[in-house]
Amino acid sequence: MNMNKALQKLSNGYYILTAVKPGEELKTRDKDYIAAGIVNWVSQISFEPLQIVVSVRVDSHLNETIDYSTSFTLHVLSEKQKDLIDKFSADSEVTNEHINGVPYSFKNGQIMFDDAIARIECTLNQSVRAGDHTLQIGEVGKCEVLEDTDPLTTRERPSRYQGVSDSLN
Amino acid sequence: MNMNKALQKLSNGYYILTAVKPGEELKTRDKDYIAAGIVNWVSQISFEPLQIVVSVRVDSHLNETIDYSTSFTLHVLSEKQKDLIDKFSADSEVTNEHINGVPYSFKNGQIMFDDAIARIECTLNQSVRAGDHTLQIGEVGKCEVLEDTDPLTTRERPSRYQGVSDSLN
């Protein structure tokens, strides 16, 4: 199918997106809202202000948590982190110290993993509905490069987030 | 600078974006509006409807032409087309048969180049201002794969569209 084949020529990376809303700031519950998941649809979109967009499925826990928290952290993955892709593609299991078995820390009000090549912290500037996804537009804040390695792209590892829904399944 | 180094870990491809608005449809002028330029900030953003986003500089001829035409065509480039990147990074010189010296055809109301690995025709669904750029959100229409080759990414060829303005200059 031409549509899938053409859309599979678009280049994206692999990222873990995290968001958290502390329970103490919520009126209706005590427990923290914590969400983490794999995303491919990410791009810088402006210089001034410095902004990126992440397209997040409307009905996901991640999307709801970003709406509550108005901030998020993007973790860039390399080939070395490819095992995390399957781990973070399903629902997250969160304990005090781990998400899906991976240790995390809580810094700057953000959920952070050390197993990534770079981290980009964002504050939400705008959310735009785009069909079955929401464009979460974040202004880039604190950034860290954890390892100067090449990012993993959809060229080496095709993603089902290329083309019509579930086209690789 | 951490911000630049981290943003340079985001993965994007290289694309030529074209748009045209025939002069006969315009009240104020006879000449066709034709625009073509290199873009990096592209991603699929939804399955239903099947949409992509292209972030285009607000004050560019390309952006104005998309606003007029409400459609555009994205051409995916590979390593083989790397010479086109410099050619299409400055203002375009348009004649009846060439843009910046590269032959084009006018098909389906779109400006098309054959020197690309894939073409994705879009109709504009939504334009969202994002700082110094406009998110031009297009619904994917006719697609063609011209050559089954890997796309060129910002990993092999870093782009100045990664990080703060003109960070590679």
Boltz contact constraints between the chains, C-beta under 6 A:
constraints:
  - contact:
      token1: [A, 2]
      token2: [B, 143]
      max_distance: 6.0
  - contact:
      token1: [A, 3]
      token2: [B, 143]
      max_distance: 6.0
  - contact:
      token1: [A, 5]
      token2: [B, 145]
      max_distance: 6.0
  - contact:
      token1: [A, 6]
      token2: [B, 118]
      max_distance: 6.0
  - contact:
      token1: [A, 6]
      token2: [B, 120]
      max_distance: 6.0
  - contact:
      token1: [A, 6]
      token2: [B, 143]
      max_distance: 6.0
  - contact:
      token1: [A, 6]
      token2: [B, 145]
      max_distance: 6.0
  - contact:
      token1: [A, 7]
      token2: [B, 44]
      max_distance: 6.0
  - contact:
      token1: [A, 9]
      token2: [B, 76]
      max_distance: 6.0
  - contact:
      token1: [A, 9]
      token2: [B, 117]
      max_distance: 6.0
  - contact:
      token1: [A, 9]
      token2: [B, 118]
      max_distance: 6.0
  - contact:
      token1: [A, 9]
      token2: [B, 151]
      max_distance: 6.0
  - contact:
      token1: [A, 10]
      token2: [B, 44]
      max_distance: 6.0
  - contact:
      token1: [A, 11]
      token2: [B, 11]
      max_distance: 6.0
  - contact:
      token1: [A, 11]
      token2: [B, 12]
      max_distance: 6.0
  - contact:
      token1: [A, 11]
      token2: [B, 13]
      max_distance: 6.0
  - contact:
      token1: [A, 11]
      token2: [B, 151]
      max_distance: 6.0
  - contact:
      token1: [A, 11]
      token2: [B, 153]
      max_distance: 6.0
  - contact:
      token1: [A, 12]
      token2: [B, 11]
      max_distance: 6.0
  - contact:
      token1: [A, 13]
      token2: [B, 11]
      max_distance: 6.0
  - contact:
      token1: [A, 41]
      token2: [B, 43]
      max_distance: 6.0
  - contact:
      token1: [A, 41]
      token2: [B, 44]
      max_distance: 6.0
  - contact:
      token1: [A, 41]
      token2: [B, 45]
      max_distance: 6.0
  - contact:
      token1: [A, 43]
      token2: [B, 12]
      max_distance: 6.0
  - contact:
      token1: [A, 43]
      token2: [B, 41]
      max_distance: 6.0
  - contact:
      token1: [A, 43]
      token2: [B, 43]
      max_distance: 6.0
  - contact:
      token1: [A, 44]
      token2: [B, 7]
      max_distance: 6.0
  - contact:
      token1: [A, 44]
      token2: [B, 10]
      max_distance: 6.0
  - contact:
      token1: [A, 44]
      token2: [B, 41]
      max_distance: 6.0
  - contact:
      token1: [A, 45]
      token2: [B, 41]
      max_distance: 6.0
  - contact:
      token1: [A, 45]
      token2: [B, 55]
      max_distance: 6.0
  - contact:
      token1: [A, 45]
      token2: [B, 130]
      max_distance: 6.0
  - contact:
      token1: [A, 45]
      token2: [B, 133]
      max_distance: 6.0
  - contact:
      token1: [A, 46]
      token2: [B, 130]
      max_distance: 6.0
  - contact:
      token1: [A, 46]
      token2: [B, 131]
      max_distance: 6.0
  - contact:
      token1: [A, 46]
      token2: [B, 132]
      max_distance: 6.0
  - contact:
      token1: [A, 46]
      token2: [B, 133]
      max_distance: 6.0
  - contact:
      token1: [A, 47]
      token2: [B, 132]
      max_distance: 6.0
  - contact:
      token1: [A, 47]
      token2: [B, 165]
      max_distance: 6.0
  - contact:
      token1: [A, 48]
      token2: [B, 131]
      max_distance: 6.0
  - contact:
      token1: [A, 48]
      token2: [B, 132]
      max_distance: 6.0
  - contact:
      token1: [A, 49]
      token2: [B, 131]
      max_distance: 6.0
  - contact:
      token1: [A, 51]
      token2: [B, 130]
      max_distance: 6.0
  - contact:
      token1: [A, 51]
      token2: [B, 131]
      max_distance: 6.0
  - contact:
      token1: [A, 55]
      token2: [B, 45]
      max_distance: 6.0
  - contact:
      token1: [A, 76]
      token2: [B, 9]
      max_distance: 6.0
  - contact:
      token1: [A, 117]
      token2: [B, 9]
      max_distance: 6.0
  - contact:
      token1: [A, 118]
      token2: [B, 6]
      max_distance: 6.0
  - contact:
      token1: [A, 118]
      token2: [B, 9]
      max_distance: 6.0
  - contact:
      token1: [A, 120]
      token2: [B, 6]
      max_distance: 6.0
  - contact:
      token1: [A, 128]
      token2: [B, 128]
      max_distance: 6.0
  - contact:
      token1: [A, 130]
      token2: [B, 45]
      max_distance: 6.0
  - contact:
      token1: [A, 130]
      token2: [B, 46]
      max_distance: 6.0
  - contact:
      token1: [A, 130]
      token2: [B, 51]
      max_distance: 6.0
  - contact:
      token1: [A, 131]
      token2: [B, 46]
      max_distance: 6.0
  - contact:
      token1: [A, 131]
      token2: [B, 48]
      max_distance: 6.0
  - contact:
      token1: [A, 131]
      token2: [B, 49]
      max_distance: 6.0
  - contact:
      token1: [A, 131]
      token2: [B, 51]
      max_distance: 6.0
  - contact:
      token1: [A, 132]
      token2: [B, 46]
      max_distance: 6.0
  - contact:
      token1: [A, 132]
      token2: [B, 47]
      max_distance: 6.0
  - contact:
      token1: [A, 132]
      token2: [B, 48]
      max_distance: 6.0
  - contact:
      token1: [A, 133]
      token2: [B, 45]
      max_distance: 6.0
  - contact:
      token1: [A, 133]
      token2: [B, 46]
      max_distance: 6.0
  - contact:
      token1: [A, 143]
      token2: [B, 2]
      max_distance: 6.0
  - contact:
      token1: [A, 143]
      token2: [B, 3]
      max_distance: 6.0
  - contact:
      token1: [A, 143]
      token2: [B, 6]
      max_distance: 6.0
  - contact:
      token1: [A, 145]
      token2: [B, 5]
      max_distance: 6.0
  - contact:
      token1: [A, 145]
      token2: [B, 6]
      max_distance: 6.0
  - contact:
      token1: [A, 150]
      token2: [B, 155]
      max_distance: 6.0
  - contact:
      token1: [A, 151]
      token2: [B, 9]
      max_distance: 6.0
  - contact:
      token1: [A, 151]
      token2: [B, 11]
      max_distance: 6.0
  - contact:
      token1: [A, 153]
      token2: [B, 11]
      max_distance: 6.0
  - contact:
      token1: [A, 153]
      token2: [B, 153]
      max_distance: 6.0
  - contact:
      token1: [A, 155]
      token2: [B, 150]
      max_distance: 6.0
  - contact:
      token1: [A, 165]
      token2: [B, 47]
      max_distance: 6.0
